[in-house]
Amino acid sequence: MSTLKYTNIIQFLAYAAIMASMIFIPVLAADELNASKFEIGIIFAGYALAVFVSSSEFADDKERAFSPLKNFDKI
């Protein structure tokens, strides 16, 4: 198998896990923990904030690591 095919499989499974957590966390919070709609909203607000912060941080790291100008002198 090519590396690209493995990358696509890993990316698919990662997105599937994210979507599954977005489906099951509110259901489990409501059923098992008797959380109100407000508490479930707070959980997802925290999740969205964590995704926003981490994605911007990882994007900055990627930009620094793979910047074409950084390795321009090695071409």
N, C-alpha and C positions, 0 to 999 in steps of 0.2 A: 504494500500500500504506500502511496505517496504521502509525503509530509502534509501536503495541503488537505488531503482527505482526512487525515487524523485531526488536523486543526478544525476542520468543519464539524467533525463528530464531537470533539470536545466543546466547541462553541455551542452546538445544538444542545448538548447535555447541560451546560451551564445555564443557558437561557431557560431550559425546561425546569431546572431546579428553582430558578428565580420565580418563574410563573407559578409553580406548584406552591412555593412558600406564600406567595401573594394570595393564593386561593385558600389555603388551609389555615393560615395563622388567624384570620378573623373568625373562622368557624370554630377552631379550637379555643380561642380566647372567649368567645361567647358561650360555648357549651361547657367547657371544663372549668373555666375560671369565673364564669358568670360576669364577664366584663360588659359594661354598658357600651352603647354606640360611641359615646364620647371617649371612653378609654381606648376603644379600638382605633378611633381616629387619631388619638395621641400616639399610639403604637406606630401607625403608618406614617404619621408626620415625622417621627424620629427616624424611621426607616428611610424615608425620602431624603431627609437632611443628611443622613449618613451616606447614602448613595451619591448625593450631589457633591459632598465634600471629598469623598474618596475618589470619585471619577475625575474631579478637577485636579486633585493631587497626582493621581496616576497619569493623567494626560500631561501634566507639566514634567513629570519624570521621564515619560516617553519622549517628549519633545527635546529634553536635554540630552537623552541618551542617543537618539537617532537623528539628531539635527544634521542636515546635509552640510551646513557651514562648519560644524565642529570637525568633520573629517575631510574638509575641502583640500587641505594641504597634502593629504595622502593619495589623492587621485592621480 
